[in-house]
Amino acid sequence: MKISIMYFSGSGNTKYIADRLKSKLEDIGFSVKANSIEEKISFNDDIDLIVIGGPIYAGNVPEKLIKWLLRNVPNTINKTKAIVYSTSAGLINANSVDSLASKLEKKGYEVIGKETYVMPKNFYFGKYKRNTEEEIEVMFTNVESQIDVLVKNIENNNIEKINNNNKSIVSKDILAEVFSIMAKFMGKSFSTSDMCNGCGLCAKQCPQNNIIIKNKVVKFKNKCMMCTRCIHSCPNNAIRYKKQQYPQYKIKSYIRVCLKTN
């Protein structure tokens, strides 16, 4: 079976799921490719299963991922199977899988799975509190078990077609659109401290090309999507939100620790 995993990931949670799923599926003999939508990879016609994932921003995946799916995922007449997934700090507003599933079905895909993975917060400004180390370890452990179940079901062709909840899809997509507008204004609250050395990493990694650097001076434009990648990837933790410094979410350090315990 040939499998294509496509995703958008802000600070690494969604990428982590894609990479773990790819690794586990390859271990049992499947041919798997996992790519970010930022890589602008085109699909082959001989894909047996497509997996699409993204993070939850205000109850839906980012508008960037929705537009990418609509523009880049081709229609199929072969009822190609599909699985959608999201990563979220909780399950209450994790409605994005319904939105993704609905759009894939309209393109002719048979959506056979919808997965939501609870992952550590990377957005903990204001009232949003950062997860404790113990909470993070439990999340990674639970996610590993959840992925194992999905892989086993794919291996055994044991995933039954699901009836998708297509109600309120329009309102969910409006939420994504509204948040994308809000994010542009929220992004103007980013700045840098005197710890910034002008290395340019934030500008290179920004999925919206929202950051420009001139003479080692960092400026934030009006295209932010609030993925927070800039904050968490800065080597000096020099990026501020509303002039406040926040601890960084370094997913790679947790990956090393949590995988050792599994």
Protein Blocks (a to p, Z undefined) as FASTA:
>chain_A
ZZddddddfklmmmmmmmmmmmmmmmnopacddddfklopacdfkbfbdcdddddeehia
cfklmmmmmmmmccdfklpacddddddfbfklmmklmmmmmmmmmnopacfbdcdddddd
fbdghjbccddfklmmmmmmmmmmmmmmmmmmmmnopaccddddfehklmmmmmmmmmmm
mmmmmmmmgccdfkbgolommmmmmmnlpacceehiacddfkbghlommmmmmmnlpace
ehiacddddfklmmmmmmmmZZ
